[in-house]
Amino acid sequence: MFEKINIYYLAHWDDLPLDKQFHFASRMWLWSQDPVMATKLAAAREWFCGDGSNEGIQKVLQEILDAQTPTFGSKNAAAERAPYFAKYPLVRQLLPLLFRLLFMETIYGIDGREQLGKVVDLSGVPALIEALMADDRAIAILSTHAANFLYLWHRFYLRDENGFSLEKLLQVGQTAYDLSNKTELQLFIYLYTHCIIGESLFYKRSLPASNLPIYKKMATGLDRVVAEHYDGINLDNKYETLVCQLICEHPLTLLEKIDQEAAQSVSTEGDYLVDRHNGNPQTDNVSLDKSEHRNVLSLLAHQPFRPTDQVLG
């Protein structure tokens, strides 16, 4: 089934918008150096990086800034997150820029970090991080975005392997959520999965041995919560949990059960997965392009994690 998904996406590649093409290809290549995806990424280099010069990178970053809207990210918990994006506006502003710079470097070998401060005032970031780390509810509700910001700023931008408390993030996951609420259940999963993915620099590296015990606790927590609340969790979250357990070298105890659900969730439009057999389905994400995130995660969950130091140049 999963090979069919890969074949189907490749056969309909030109039907996907460029950002979805890049998401699919980058994750597949970073995870296992898929040679077909390397070719796709090489073709996307100019679109993603500009000409690679300092001026070109600034232009790309400025275009991203200019295109930002008052809303941010996915529809998940949009109303709950809005007050925290308003409280910490630099998170919304900087995240897409940090992501662009991360993949410029980890895929194409272009270090454009010096250009970030030329398009955004970064002087408020230290105070922002101090305030955010003292605000358990903000971490819990921003979840994905809080974790992404902390890891991209410290691990990628500053090259800092410390800088914030992993124990604090573990503790927020253990204490700050009402898991009987389907939105908070989803946010819990996003927090722990994006801590693990963030530490890997979005699939670029293995987890540092010194921090692995914390992430193994997160992986165990994810395993327990997904098992206990299985019917209230969508396929995206389930496969993202499996991906993170692979990164942590944690047993995939729920793989067979999740795959059985997936086998009953193939779209009537083609060989790709939609969400239909759980209590929190992503019913808006049923087209090929809107299902891309779910499907690429399902592919990663069935391959060994083999991060690489190589870049495409």
N, C-alpha and C positions, 0 to 999 in steps of 0.2 A: 504493500500500500504506500509506503513512504517513498520508495523509488518512483512510483507513479506520480506522487505529488511533485517531486523535483522535476521530472520530465515535463509535467504539465505547465509548471511555471516557466520553464525554459522555452517551451513551445509557444507560450503567450507572453513572452518577455516584452515585446513592443506594446502590449496593451497596458502595461504598468506605467504609472508616472515615474519620473526619474528618481524621486526620493525613495519610492518603494523598491525600485531596481537596486539602488545603492544599499538600502538596508539589507535586503536579501543577500546580495553578493558579498557585502562586507562581512556579515556574520558568518556566512559559510566559509569564506576564505580565512578569516581570523581563527575560526574554530579548527579547521582541518586542512587549510591550504588547497582547497578545491581548485584544480587548474582551469576549469571552465570559468569559475568566478573570478580568477585572476585576470583572465582576458576581459571580462565585463568591466572590472574595476579599472584596468588600464585604459579602456575606452572612455571611462567617466572622469579621468583625471582632470582635464581642463575644466569641465563643468564644476567639479568639486573644489579645485584648488586655484582656479584662474591660471595665470602663467607661472605661479610658484615664486615670483619675486616678492620682496617686502611690500612694494606698492600694490602688487596684484593681490596679495593676501589681505592687506588693508581694505582694498576694494570689495573683496568677497565678504569680509566681516561687516563692512558698512552696509552692504546690500541686505545682509541678514537683519541688522539692526533696523533698517528702514522698513523692512517688511513685517516687523513685529506688530501684533495687534494687542488690544487690552486683554484678550483671553489667552490662555496658554495651555499647551499640552492636550491631552486627550479629554474626553468627556467624563472620565471617571472622577467622581466626587468633586465635580466642578464647583458646585455651590459651597461645599464645605471648605474647599481650598482657597476660594477667592479672598477671604479676609487675610489669610496668611501670605498670599502673593502680594496683597496691598501692604502688609506690614514689612515684608522683606522683598522689595521690588528688584533688588539687584539679582536675586535668584532667577527671576523670570528673564531679566535682561541678559545675564551672562551665560546661562546654560546652553543655548543654541550656539553661541560663539565658542565656548569651551569644547563642545562636541565636535564642531567643525575642525578646530585646531587639533584635537585628539586624533581624529581619523586621518587628517593630513599627515600627521607624524607616524602613526602606527601602521598605516597602509602604504603611504607614498614616501615616507622618510623625510618629510618637510617639517622642520621645527619653526613654526610661526608664532611662538608664544610672545616674543617681544612686540609683536604688532597689536596685541590685545589692548595694552595700555595706551595705544595711540588712537583708539576709537572709543574707549570707555574709561571713565575715571574710576580707578581701582582703589582709591584711598579708603573707601568705606568698607572694603571687604573684611578686614580683620575684626572690626566691631560687629559686623553682620554675623560672622561665624560665632563669635563669643555669645551674642544674644540668642542665636538660633540654638546653640548647644545647651543653653539654659532654659529653653522653651520646649518642654516635653510634648506639649500638645501640638505645637507647630511641626515638630519632627514627625509625630504620628500621622498628622493629616496631610502634610506635604509629601511624606513618605518617599515615593520614587524620586521626587524632585529634590528633597532635602538630601537624600543619600547621594544622588548623582552629583549634586553641587559640592558636597564635602569631599568626595573622592576625586572628582575632576580637578578641583582647586588644589588640594594637597598632594595627591599622588601624581597627577599629571602636571599641572601648571607649576607648582612649587618644587616638585621632585622630593616631597617630604613624606617619608614612610611612617611618620607619627602625626602630630599636629592636632588630632582630635581623639576623643575617647571612644574606642570600639565597645568598651563595656557599657557606656551610656546608651549606645544604639541597641545593644543586646537587651538592656534593661527596659528601654522604651517598648520594644516588641513584647516583652514579657508582662508588662504592667499597664500599658496605656490604651489597650484596645478592648472593646466589648465585642467579642467574637460571635455573639448571637446576632449582631447587626451585620447584614451582608456587605454593606459598604466598608465598615471597619475591618471585617474579615479580609476583604480584598486589599485594603491598605496595609494590613499586617504582612500579608504575603509580599506585596510590593516592597515594603521596607527591607525585609531580610534578603529577598532575592537581589535587590539592587545594591545592598551592601556587598554581597558576594561578587556580583558582576562588576561593581565599581572597583573592588580590590584587584580584580583581574585586568583592570583597564579595558573593560569591554572585550574580553576574550583574547587579549594580547599576551598575557603572562599567567603562569601558575601563581597560586596564592603564596605569599611569603610564609615560610615555616613558622616564624615567630607569632604570626597572627592566626594560624590555622586552627588552634583550639577554639577560638571565639566563633569562627565560621562553621566549625563542626557542630557547635551548640545551636547555631542558627539553622543549619541543615536538619538537625534532629527536631528542632521546634517546628520547622516547616512540615516535616514528615508527619509528626503527630497531629498538627492542626489540619492538614489536608485530609488525613485519614478520618479524623473525627467529624469534619464538616464537609465531607466529600461532595455531597449533592448540592451544596451551596456555592461551589467554586467553579468558575468557567475553565474551559480548556486552555486558554492562554496561560492562566495562572498555574494550572497543573503542569503543563509542559515547561514553563519557566522554572518551576520548582525542581523538576527532574534535571534540567540543564545545570542549575546551581548545585545540585547534589553531585553531579558528575565533576564539576569544578572542585568540589570539596572532597572527592573520593569517598562519598557516602553511598551506602547501598541503595539501589533503586527499588525499594520495596513495593512501590505503587505503579511501576511501569506497566505491568500486564493489565491491571485494571483500567488505567488511563487509556492504553491502546485499545482496549475493548470498547470504551466509550467513543474513541475516535473512529473506530471502524463503523460505528452506527451514525457518524456525523459527517459523512462525505457529502459534499454539495450535489444537488441535482443538476447543477450547471457544469460540473467538471470534476476532475480529480484533485480536489482540495477540501480542507476541513472547514466546516462551519460549526457554530455552537448551538446545540439543540437539546442535549440530554442532561441538563443540570438546572438547578434552581436560580442561577444568576447568569443566564446566557447573554452573550453580546449580540443581540438580535439585529443591531444596526450594521454589524460587520459581517455581511454575508457575501459581498462581491469578491472577486478574485483579488483586487488590490487591497481592499479593507481587511481581508483575511490573511494578508501576507505575514504579519507578525506572528500569528498563531501557527501558521504553517512552517515558517522557517525554524521556529522553536521546536516543533515536532521533529524536524529533520536533525537538528543538533542533538536532540535527546537520544538519537539512535546511532551516534558516532562517538568515538573516543575524542576527548578534548586534547588537542595537540597544538598548544600555542607555539608561536615561532618568533624569532628575532628578525627574520628577514622582512624586507619591504619590497614593494613593486617598483619603486624608483620612477 
